[in-house]
Structures are given as C-alpha cells and as structure tokens.
C-alpha cells in the first residue's frame, strides 16, 4: 500500500511539474539532480571512494544552472564554457583533502556531474528544443519510458526465460525487453493525436531510443549497486528506494533521446 501511494504521488509530482511550466519543471529536476548526485556519492563511499560531497554538489548546481540559463534564453551558449572550471575545481580540491584515494575521489566527483547532472539536463532540454518551452516532449518522453518499464515487467514476469545480463541484473530478460519495446512503440504510434509536436513515426523513433538506452541505464545503475553490494541507492522514496533507482533509465535515455531529437527531428 505504501509503495503504491508513493508511486502515485511520485508520478503526480512529475507530471504536474512538466505540465505547469518551465519553472516548476526545471526547478524540480534541479532538486532531483542534486539529491541523485548525493546518492551517487554515497554509493561511491560504500565502495571506498570519497568524493568531496559539498564541492561536488556546488559544482553540480552550477552546471545545471548554466545549462538551464541557455535553454531558457537567459544567456548565450558562451556561458557553458564556465562548466570546465567547475569540473577542474573538483580535482584542485583533492590537493587539500586527506581522503585516499585522491585521484579516484576526484574522478568520481566529476563523473557524477557527467552521469547524473548532465544526464538529467539533457532530459530537461527536451522541453525547450522547439524554442519556447513545450510540455509535449518531456511528458511524452516520460510516458514512453513508463510504458516501456511496465510492459517489460509484466511480459518478462510471465514469459521471461532468456536473461540479458545475468551477472548485473538477473531478473531482466530478452522477452521482457522486447515486450516493453512493443508496448512503448504501440503507445508512440498514437501519441501524435495528443502531442502533435511530432508525427507518429518520429515518436516511434524516439520510443526505440528510449527503450534501448533506458534499459542500458538501468543496467549501469545496477552495476554500481552490485559493485558496492547494496540493493537500493537510497531510502528517500518509501517502497521504491532512492531517486537513482527511479531515474536510472532516464540518465542514459535522456542524453541519447535528446541527441535523436536534435539530429533527426529538429535538425
């Protein structure tokens, strides 16, 4: 019951933030980015690597804000060059810390910015890809991801026989993967009726990218957790684990989905 209630609130907050406008959308994912980055650093610590958390979170906030400033038209793209000093700062900080291993600490601190913050930034960028903010792409993106996950779980539970990457995630099967893909493509074929920003073929192309890289994103996070022998990335969401457990698919689907949109649809 608690898991279902958490799931309903979680979905309502996400959909509401996308629907209400650019400030609620970008603001919510700013919070998610920093909380997710904190979970990533906690996972690293359990594996014996200790990123400089305060500095990493500060740099992550800066990277997120710089990118959103460009998306929303508040600044030109030249401001993105300021991201590099933020990444380098995390290596300089290690010169004055006494946490070993220093190099690994810096690499994980900076890697978290790439993996978590920029991964989610790419998803946020879909809302602004057509110029002014439009809720259709990020909301459609989430729907395709959720239908894929649901289809993969249901079909995999019933028909799953052949494991995909058993050493990483023993429950995921090829039957579930193709089941989720079929469900997501079926939904995508109808999305242009509700979200006419793209035609059905374009939505289906996006669905294909989302399913492939969303699945890989799930595996990547499972790999991190398995390496440090934990079940969940955190306990923020009762019955669901941490934020990374809920957004692992989006961390890879976001960048590759955005690349598909930029290179194929809005080129």
C-alpha positions as CSV (number, residue, x, y, z in Angstrom):
1,X,0.0,0.0,0.0
2,X,2.8,2.4,0.9
3,X,4.6,1.6,-2.3
4,X,1.5,2.3,-4.4
5,X,0.9,5.6,-2.6
6,X,4.5,6.7,-3.0
7,X,4.3,5.8,-6.7
8,X,1.1,7.8,-7.3
9,X,2.5,10.9,-5.5
10,X,5.8,10.5,-7.4
11,X,4.0,10.4,-10.8
12,X,1.6,13.2,-9.9
13,X,4.5,15.5,-8.9
14,X,6.5,14.7,-12.1
15,X,3.5,15.2,-14.4
16,X,2.4,18.3,-12.6
17,X,5.9,19.9,-12.8
18,X,6.1,19.3,-16.5
19,X,2.5,20.5,-17.1
20,X,2.7,23.7,-15.1
21,X,5.6,25.3,-16.9
22,X,9.3,25.7,-17.3
23,X,10.0,27.0,-13.8
24,X,8.4,24.0,-12.0
25,X,9.9,21.6,-14.5
26,X,13.4,22.9,-14.3
27,X,13.1,23.5,-10.6
28,X,12.0,20.0,-9.7
29,X,14.8,18.4,-11.8
30,X,17.3,20.8,-10.2
31,X,16.4,19.2,-6.8
32,X,16.3,15.7,-8.3
33,X,19.8,16.3,-9.8
34,X,21.4,17.3,-6.6
35,X,19.7,14.6,-4.5
36,X,20.6,12.0,-7.1
37,X,24.2,13.3,-7.1
38,X,24.3,12.9,-3.3
39,X,23.1,9.3,-3.6
40,X,25.8,8.6,-6.2
41,X,28.5,10.0,-3.9
42,X,27.1,7.8,-1.0
43,X,27.3,4.7,-3.3
44,X,30.9,5.6,-4.1
45,X,31.7,6.0,-0.4
46,X,30.4,2.4,0.3
47,X,32.9,1.3,-2.3
48,X,35.8,3.0,-0.6
49,X,35.9,6.2,-2.8
50,X,35.1,9.5,-1.1
51,X,34.2,12.4,-3.5
52,X,34.2,15.9,-1.9
53,X,30.5,16.0,-1.4
54,X,29.9,19.7,-0.7
55,X,32.1,20.8,-3.6
56,X,30.6,18.2,-5.9
57,X,27.1,19.4,-5.1
58,X,28.1,23.0,-5.5
59,X,29.7,22.3,-8.9
60,X,26.6,20.2,-9.9
61,X,24.3,23.1,-9.1
62,X,26.5,25.4,-11.2
63,X,26.5,23.0,-14.2
64,X,22.7,22.6,-14.0
65,X,22.0,26.4,-13.7
66,X,24.4,27.3,-16.5
67,X,22.7,24.9,-18.9
68,X,19.2,25.9,-18.0
69,X,20.1,29.5,-18.4
70,X,21.0,28.7,-22.0
71,X,17.8,26.6,-22.6
72,X,15.5,29.3,-21.3
73,X,17.2,32.1,-23.3
74,X,18.5,33.9,-20.3
75,X,22.1,33.6,-21.5
76,X,24.0,32.7,-24.7
77,X,25.7,29.4,-25.2
78,X,29.1,31.0,-24.5
79,X,28.4,30.8,-20.7
80,X,28.7,27.0,-21.0
81,X,32.4,27.4,-21.1
82,X,32.2,28.1,-17.4
83,X,31.4,24.5,-16.8
84,X,35.0,23.5,-17.3
85,X,36.4,25.4,-14.3
86,X,33.7,23.7,-12.2
87,X,34.9,20.3,-13.2
88,X,38.6,21.2,-12.7
89,X,37.7,22.6,-9.3
90,X,36.9,19.1,-8.1
91,X,40.5,18.0,-8.9
92,X,42.0,21.0,-7.2
93,X,40.0,20.4,-4.1
94,X,41.6,16.9,-3.7
95,X,45.0,18.6,-3.4
96,X,43.9,19.9,0.0
97,X,42.0,16.8,1.3
98,X,43.4,13.9,3.2
99,X,40.9,11.3,1.8
100,X,42.6,8.5,0.0
101,X,42.4,7.6,-3.0
102,X,42.6,11.2,-4.1
103,X,42.6,10.6,-7.9
104,X,39.6,8.2,-7.6
105,X,37.8,10.7,-5.4
106,X,38.2,13.5,-8.0
107,X,37.2,11.2,-10.8
108,X,34.0,10.1,-9.1
109,X,33.2,13.6,-8.1
110,X,33.5,14.8,-11.7
111,X,31.9,11.6,-13.1
112,X,28.8,12.2,-11.0
113,X,28.3,15.5,-12.8
114,X,28.5,13.8,-16.2
115,X,26.4,10.8,-15.2
116,X,23.7,12.4,-13.0
117,X,23.5,16.2,-13.6
118,X,24.2,16.3,-17.4
119,X,22.1,13.2,-17.9
120,X,19.1,14.9,-16.4
121,X,20.0,18.2,-18.0
122,X,19.6,16.6,-21.4
123,X,16.1,15.4,-20.5
124,X,15.2,18.9,-19.3
125,X,16.5,20.3,-22.6
126,X,13.8,18.4,-24.5
127,X,11.2,20.8,-23.1
128,X,13.0,23.7,-24.8
129,X,14.2,22.0,-28.0
130,X,11.5,23.6,-30.2
131,X,12.3,27.1,-29.0
132,X,9.9,28.2,-26.2
133,X,9.0,25.7,-23.5
134,X,6.6,23.0,-24.6
135,X,5.5,20.3,-22.2
136,X,4.7,17.8,-25.0
137,X,8.2,16.3,-25.5
138,X,9.2,15.8,-21.8
139,X,5.7,14.4,-20.9
140,X,5.7,12.1,-23.9
141,X,9.2,11.1,-23.1
142,X,8.2,10.0,-19.6
143,X,5.1,8.2,-20.8
144,X,7.1,6.2,-23.3
145,X,9.6,5.3,-20.5
146,X,7.0,4.3,-18.0
147,X,5.0,2.2,-20.5
148,X,8.3,0.5,-21.5
149,X,9.1,-0.3,-17.9
150,X,5.6,-1.5,-17.2
151,X,5.4,-3.7,-20.3
152,X,8.9,-5.2,-19.7
153,X,7.9,-6.1,-16.1
154,X,4.6,-7.6,-17.0
155,X,5.7,-9.6,-20.0
156,X,9.0,-10.5,-18.5
157,X,7.3,-11.9,-15.4
158,X,5.1,-14.2,-17.5
159,X,7.2,-15.1,-20.5
160,X,10.8,-14.3,-19.3
161,X,13.2,-17.1,-19.9
162,X,16.4,-15.8,-21.5
163,X,18.5,-13.5,-19.3
164,X,20.0,-10.4,-20.8
165,X,22.9,-9.6,-18.4
166,X,22.5,-12.1,-15.6
167,X,25.7,-11.1,-13.7
168,X,24.3,-7.5,-13.5
169,X,20.6,-7.9,-13.2
170,X,19.4,-11.5,-13.1
171,X,15.7,-10.7,-13.4
172,X,15.8,-8.8,-16.7
173,X,15.1,-11.0,-19.8
174,X,15.0,-10.5,-23.5
175,X,11.3,-11.4,-23.5
176,X,10.7,-8.5,-21.1
177,X,12.9,-6.1,-23.2
178,X,11.0,-6.8,-26.4
179,X,7.7,-6.8,-24.6
180,X,8.5,-3.3,-23.2
181,X,9.6,-2.2,-26.7
182,X,6.4,-3.4,-28.3
183,X,4.2,-1.6,-25.7
184,X,6.2,1.6,-26.0
185,X,6.1,1.6,-29.8
186,X,2.3,0.9,-29.7
187,X,1.9,3.9,-27.4
188,X,4.2,6.1,-29.5
189,X,2.2,5.3,-32.6
190,X,-0.8,7.1,-31.0
191,X,1.0,10.0,-29.3
192,X,0.7,12.4,-32.2
193,X,-3.0,12.6,-31.5
194,X,-2.3,14.1,-28.2
195,X,1.1,15.7,-28.7
196,X,1.2,16.9,-32.3
197,X,4.7,18.4,-32.0
198,X,6.0,15.3,-33.7
199,X,4.3,12.8,-36.1
200,X,3.8,9.1,-35.1
201,X,6.9,7.9,-36.9
202,X,9.1,10.4,-35.0
203,X,7.5,9.4,-31.7
204,X,8.2,5.7,-32.6
205,X,11.8,6.5,-33.4
206,X,12.1,8.3,-30.0
207,X,10.5,5.3,-28.3
208,X,13.1,2.9,-29.8
209,X,15.9,5.1,-28.5
210,X,14.3,5.4,-25.1
211,X,13.8,1.7,-24.7
212,X,17.3,0.7,-25.7
213,X,19.2,3.3,-23.7
214,X,16.7,3.3,-20.8
215,X,17.4,-0.4,-20.4
216,X,21.1,0.2,-20.6
217,X,20.7,3.0,-18.0
218,X,19.0,0.5,-15.7
219,X,21.9,-1.9,-16.1
220,X,24.5,0.8,-15.4
221,X,23.0,1.7,-12.1
222,X,22.6,-1.9,-11.2
223,X,26.3,-2.4,-11.9
224,X,27.2,0.4,-9.5
225,X,24.9,-1.1,-6.8
226,X,26.2,-4.6,-7.3
227,X,29.8,-3.4,-7.0
228,X,29.2,-2.0,-3.6
229,X,26.7,-4.7,-2.5
230,X,23.6,-2.6,-1.9
231,X,20.0,-3.2,-3.0
232,X,18.9,0.4,-3.3
233,X,20.7,3.7,-4.0
234,X,18.9,5.3,-1.0
235,X,15.7,5.3,1.0
236,X,14.1,8.6,0.1
237,X,11.1,7.0,-1.6
238,X,9.3,4.5,0.7
239,X,9.0,1.2,-1.0
240,X,10.9,2.4,-4.1
241,X,14.4,3.0,-2.8
242,X,16.3,6.1,-3.8
243,X,16.0,8.7,-6.6
244,X,18.6,6.9,-8.7
245,X,16.5,3.8,-8.6
246,X,13.6,5.7,-10.1
247,X,15.6,7.7,-12.6
248,X,18.3,5.3,-13.7
249,X,16.7,4.7,-17.1
250,X,16.4,8.4,-17.7
251,X,20.1,9.0,-17.1
252,X,21.0,7.4,-20.4
253,X,17.7,7.7,-22.2
254,X,17.8,11.5,-21.7
255,X,21.1,12.2,-23.5
256,X,20.5,9.7,-26.3
257,X,16.9,10.7,-26.7
258,X,17.9,14.4,-26.8
259,X,20.6,13.6,-29.4
260,X,18.0,11.8,-31.5
261,X,15.7,14.8,-31.4
262,X,18.4,17.3,-32.3
263,X,20.0,15.2,-35.1
264,X,16.9,13.6,-36.6
265,X,13.7,15.5,-35.8
266,X,14.7,19.2,-35.1
267,X,17.9,19.3,-37.2
